[in-house]
């Protein structure tokens, strides 16, 4: 099972990379760069009980969890940029020539 998608704005290095969600041999799901065999960026492990409840929807749930995480990172990044801009304006307003 592989889901592959581009990451649009997670960060500048990651924006042009493609990522895939894969089912690992141990049954965990992982998000990894599509063109590399490095350590996964994210691993998701469902218990046997959860797997029984999810049945065939485990990949969809793992994808939704990863998508939500990426959305949150993007939101936090935007908030940090907004904070940096506000600090720059505050500093500029304090400088008198």
N, C-alpha and C positions, 0 to 999 in steps of 0.2 A: 504494500500500500504506500503510495507516495502522492502527496499534494504539493504542487509546486506553484510558487507565486513570487512576483517581484515585491520587494519592500520599498515603498515609496519615499518615506521621510523619517525613518528611524534615526539615522544620522548620516552625515555626508559620506562616510566610507561605505555604509551599508546600502545607500540609496540606489546604487547601480547593480548590486548583487542579487542573485536569485537564491531563494531559500526553499527547502523542501521539508515537509513533515513526513517522517518515515516511521515505520513499525520496526523496532529493533528485534534482534533474535530473542532477547529476554522478555519480550512482550510490552516493553515501554515504548512510548511515542517520543520522538525527538525532533527538534527543529535544528536543521544544520544547513550550512551553505551547500548549494547544489553541486558546485564544482570542486569541493574539497572533502577530504576524509579526516578532518580534525575532530576534536571533542565537540559534541553537540552544544549549541548555545543554550538550549532548554531541553529538559527531560521531564516527561510526565509518566507517573506510575499509577495505575489503577489497581486497587485490591481485587482479589478474586470475586468478592461480593459485589463490588462496583461493576466489574466486567459482566457478571451475570445479569445485573439490573440493566446495564447499557445494551447488552446483546450486540447487534450489528452497528450501533450508533457510537461506538467508542472513538472512532476516527473523527466523526463530526464533533463530538464533545471536546476532544483534544484540540482540534482546529479552532473551535470557538474560544477555548481557554487561551490559546496562543494569540489569536486575533485580539482578544480583550487585553492581554498583556502588552502587545505592541501598541494598541490604541492608548493605553495608559502611559507608556514611555513617551510616545509622541506628545501627549497632552502635557506631561511634566516638562518635556523639553521646551514646548511653547511657553509655558509659565516661567521657566527659567530665563528664556529670552526676553519676555516681557519685564521680568524683574531687573535684568541687566539694563534694559532700555530706561526704566524708571530711575535706576541708580545713576546712569549717565546724565540724565536730565537734571537730577538733583545736584550732582556735582557741578555741572555746567552752570546751574543757577547760583551756586555759591561763589563762583569765581568772579571777582570784580577787578577790572583793569583801570 
